[in-house]
Amino acid sequence: MLLNNILSLFAAPPKRAAQIPCYCISHMEPKVPDRFFTDIIALGEYGQDLPLHISKIDAFWHEARPVAFASAGCFAMSKIIQTTTGSPVVGLCSFRKILLPKASRPDDPRAFQVEIRHEDVKNLSLSDTLPPKAGQDFFVAGPLMFPDGIIGQYSKNHILRDLLDFTSLCIDLGVLTSEQAKDFLLCPLFIPGGSDFGFYPAQWLAKSQSRLELVGRTFVNQYRERILSYERFEVRALSYLTERLGSYFVLMELMERYQWKPTFHLTNEFGSGVQMLCGQEHLGPIPPEIFGRMHVFVDSYGSYKGGLAD
């Protein structure tokens, strides 16, 4: 008994809820400790010997990674769910970002993501890092409010032409109706990570990613050269676009489940691009436990600069 107790002190910490598959999409050795995921979807030159390297799942997205970035791994989820897992819930994280039920340390309550260092994780119990509570099948980032809607925020921060072309393809491909496309563009809520980051019902995620992949593949085939001509920030356009559409898919599912429709009034003045963390008072009957805080791992003396191509 004494020997077992001593040996347990040196045992590796348990992985994050191993009964729920969680896939880390990464182009390099993940900065996220492996207790937070169960498998890696590897991209680019990294991990070509791993069983879930993107080249072994979908050659198109392996070749298109310079324009797809991490979205290439997300698009593979439909195939992975159908062939490798029977779990009713699956999770996704990135090489440096995880979702936790609450902020791991004091921070600006208005910020939608928290910087975290490896020494911070040591202070977290496993119960602080578990994915959805029993009976839940969604666990996503807390929504942001975009007073000018998706289209207003995008026009301020990105290239509006890309959003309009992307939305037009959604209609042409039957992914959105014309009325849904209007709702999407004017939606005042945005879930960071969309359906690319968090925990989701497996079959729902497979369907969502299948639709995103269809639009993404068509978008790449038609606009690849234009996107590749952009600088290091805007070259990630496809990821920004699919994140917003994935967010819309999540919101529509939650609204249907909980019979809730937001009644925000937009400013109708494109350009301010204001965004803030949405309070629970704006989320009606949706249980607060569904929403977590995004955490990004940084070096001990560094800080995070998002949105840049690697």
N, C-alpha and C positions, 0 to 999 in steps of 0.2 A: 504493500500500500504506500509506504513512504517513498519507495523507488518510483512508483507511478506518479506520485505527486511532484517529485523533483523533475521527472522527465516532462511533465506537462508544462512546466515553466518555460521550456525551450521549444515547445511545439509551435509550428507556424500558425499565425492567426487564421481563423476560418475565413473562407472566401464569402463574399456577400451573397447570402441566401442561395446556396448552391442549387437548391431545388428549382429556382427560377433562372433560366439561362439569361445571361447578360453579355452582350457582345460589345467589345471595345474596338472601334474603328480607328485604325492607326497607320500612319506612314512611317513610324519610327518606334523605338522602344517606348512603350507608354510611360508617361509621367505619373499616371494614376496607379496607385498600388494594386497589385493583382487580387487583393481581397475584395475589390469592388466589381470584378467581372469574372466570367467563367471561360470565355473564348475571345480570340482576337480575329477580326476581319482585317487582314493585312493588305496594304496598298503600296504601289510603286516598287521600289527596289527592296523594301523591307519585308522580311519574313516570307520569302518566296518558297521556303520549304514547309511553311505552315499549311495545314489542311484547308484553311479558309482564306488562302490568298485569293484576291479578286481575279487573278488570271485563271484560276481553276474553277471559278464560278461563272464568270461572264467576260469573255474576251473583249467585247465591245467596250465595257467600262474600264477594263484594264488599259486599253489603248487610249481611251478618252479621259484618263485621270487628269492630264494637264488642264482640262477645262471643267472637270467635274469635282475634283478634290474629294473631300470626305463623302460627298453625295454618292460617289461610285459605290462605296461600301453599303450605304443605306439602301440603294436600289437593289442590292443583292439579297436583302432580307426576305423578299417574297419567296425566292428559291430556297433559301436556307430554312425558313419555317416549314415549307412543304416537304423538305427532304431530310432534315436532321433533328427536328425537335417535335415532341408531342406535348410540350408544355402549353397550358392555356394562356400563359402570360410570358412575355419576353421583354428584355430590356436592351437599351442601347446607350453607350457612352462614347466619348471621344478620348483621344490619347492624353488629354490634359483636363477634361471636364467631367464632373460627376454631379449627380443630383442628390441632395440630402433633405430630410424632412424639415430642417430648420438651419439657420445660419450657425456655422461651427464656432464663431467667435463674434464679439461685438463689431458691428459694422453700420454703415449708413442704411437705415431701414428703407430708404427710397431706391437703393441700388438693387438691380435684378440679379447680380451675381456677386459672389464673395471670393476674394483671393484666399487661397489656402496653401499652407506649406506642409511638408511631410511631418514636421514636428507637431503640427496641429492635429493631424490624424491620430497620433498616439494617445491623445487625450479623449478620443471618441470611443464610447462603448459600441459594441456591435448593434445594440438596440437603436443607437443614434443614426445608424447607416443603413438600416434595412429598407428594402423597397416596399411596395404597397402593403398596407395593413391587411389582415385577413378579411376576405370578402371584397377587396378592391382589385380592379384590374387596370386602372389608370393611375399613373403617378408622373406628373409633368411639371415643368417650371411654371411658377406663378405668372399670370398674364401681365403684359404691359398695356397701358392705355395709349392709343394713338389718336389724339383729338381730330386729326385731319384724315383719319382712315389709313389703310394700307397704302393707297395711292398717294396721299399727301406726304406721308413719311418717306416713301420710296423716292418720290420726286425730289425731296430735299437732300437725301443722303446717297442716292444712286442714280442710275441712268434710266429715266422713265420709259424710254423706248423699249427696253428689255422687258419691263413688267407688262407693257401693253402687248408686245408680241407674244409673250409667254401666255398671257390670259386669252388672247385670240386663239392660240393653239389649243388651250383647254376646251374652248367651245367647239372648235373644228373636230377635235378628237372625241367629243362626247363625255369628257371628264367633268365639265360644268355646263349647265344650261346658261342661257343668256342672263336670266334673272339671278342665278347663283353667282355668275361672274361679276355682276354689279354688286351683289352683297359682299363678295370677296374683296373687291377693290375699296369699298367703303367701310369695311369692317373696322371698328374702333378698338378691337382687342387683338393682341398678338401674343402667342405663347412662344417664347424663345426656345429654339430647338425643334419646334413643330412636332412632326412625327418621326424625328431623327434622334431624339434625345429624351430618355425617360423609360417608363414601363407601360406596356400597352397589351390589350387582348391580342393574342397571337394572330388569330384569323383576321381581325380588324386591321392589324398592322400589315399583314400580307396584302390585303386588298388596297390599303392606302398606298403602300410603297409600289404596288403594281401600277396604280394610276399615275403616281409621281414619275415612275420610271418611263412610262409611255410618253408623257409630255417632255420629260427631260431628254430622252433619246431623240425625239423629233426636233426639239430645240437645238440640240448639239449638231444634228445633221444639217440644219438650215442656217445656223448662226455661229458655228464654231469659229470661223475666221474673224468675225467681228469681235467676239468675246476675247479671243486670244490677242487681239490688238490692244486691249485695255491694259492699264497699269496694274500694279501688284494688288491693289484693293478691289477694283471693279472686275478683274479677271475671275473673281469668285462669284460672278453674277448668278450662275445656275444654282449654287448653294443658297444664296439669298432668296431666290425665287421659290425654290422647292420648300425652304423653311417656312415661308409665308403661306404657301398653299397647304402644307402639312398642318400648320397651325389652324387654318380654316377648317380642315377636316376634323381635327380634334374638337374644336369649339362646336362644330355642327353636331357631332356625336354627343357631347356633353349636354348641349341645349336640348336635344331630342330626349335623352335619358331623363333629364330633370325638369322637362317642360318649362324651359326658361328662355326668354328672349331679352337681350339687353335693350335698354331704351335710351342710350346715349344720344346726345345731339352733337353733330359734327360742326366744326367752325365754317366749313365750306370755303376755306381760304387755304389753298395748297401752299406749302412752303415753310411753315413753321417747324415741322418735323418734331414737335415736342413729344416726349415719351416719359412715362413714369410708371412705377410699379402699381398695379391695380389692387385696391383694397378689397377685402372680402365683402364689404358692404355693396360692391358693384357686381358680385357674382351670384346673387340670389340664392337658390336652394342647393347649389353645387357644394358638396362637402369640402371644407378647407383642407382635409387630409389628402385630397387628390393633388394638391399643389405643393411643390418643394422649392428649395433655393438652389440655384445653379452655383457650383463651386469650381474654380479654375486653379489648378496647381501651378505655382510659380516657384522659382528658385528662392533660396533663403533670403537673398538680398535683391531680388528682382521684382518686376511687376509685369502685368499682362498687357499686351498690345494685340487686340483682336483684328481679324479680318484681313490679315496679310498672307499672300501666297508664300508657301515655303519653298 
